[in-house]
């Protein structure tokens, strides 16, 4: 296990090939961390910053470079912040910014999802302020031109979960608070037109994926670490599931359980296996046999195995 600190707080948020994206507080403001990995350790770091706070949330490996998403030029607050612009940037192989796009969506946006879509890139996230919160989706050309942007919904609060391909369209999954928290799926065509909406479960899903033809939701219900795999619920105690990774015929789930960072293995019809990695923290990002997370206010990179 290795710990890293590049300021008063360091949080990894996304992995794309050998690039780890995150958020660092330098004592005054947040800035976007770009960390190059080599043999499981950080070999190079760069930071993107500017007016007010900058945060990195998502990343995509393009082979000859990367796309990164985040939120910029806003102010971080306990309830999610205000004044954020949704941010998308194209980086070359040396982490130089080739172009960047800043979008004002209800004066409070971010980019937690980047999905290739034929002739463009689909971005999505939550937007708005408490009392009038919703979701947005947009399409950007490979050159960084905004092709279209749609936002929808007005709820007390929301949390973006994931954007998944769905037939000829897209499925946005998010958690919505309208008296109580509920996970919902919103179906769109390829042009961002809403086709339908479905309630999936009570609770809050922080991430989602498709596994063996079933939708997997991961997050928390009440105070419990919670998964829904198809129609089956898995609850493992006080905590939260924060990340998912498909690994062959296994599903790996990272998160926090009883105050400790854990990875959970789901395989076939077997009981879940739990591996505790470190105390006082959680797993934020998973790779094959590697977990990236937080201990206290430092970043942790830890190897793990489920071999007995």
Secondary structure, 3 states (H helix, E strand, C coil): CEEECCCCEEEEEEEECCEEEEEEECCCCEEEEEEEEECCEEEEEEEECCCCEEEEEEEEECCCEEEEEEEEEEECCCCCCECCEEEEEEEECCCCEEEEEEECCCCCECCCEEEEECCEEEEEEEEEECCEEEEEEEEECCCCCEEEEEEEEEECEEEEEEEEEECCEEEEEEEEECCCEEEEEEEECCCCCEEEEEEEEECEEEEEEEECCEEEEEEEECCEEEEEECCEEEEEEEEEEEEEEEECCEEEEEEEECCEEEEEEEECCCCCEEEEEEECEEEEEEECCEEEEEECCEEEEEECCCCC
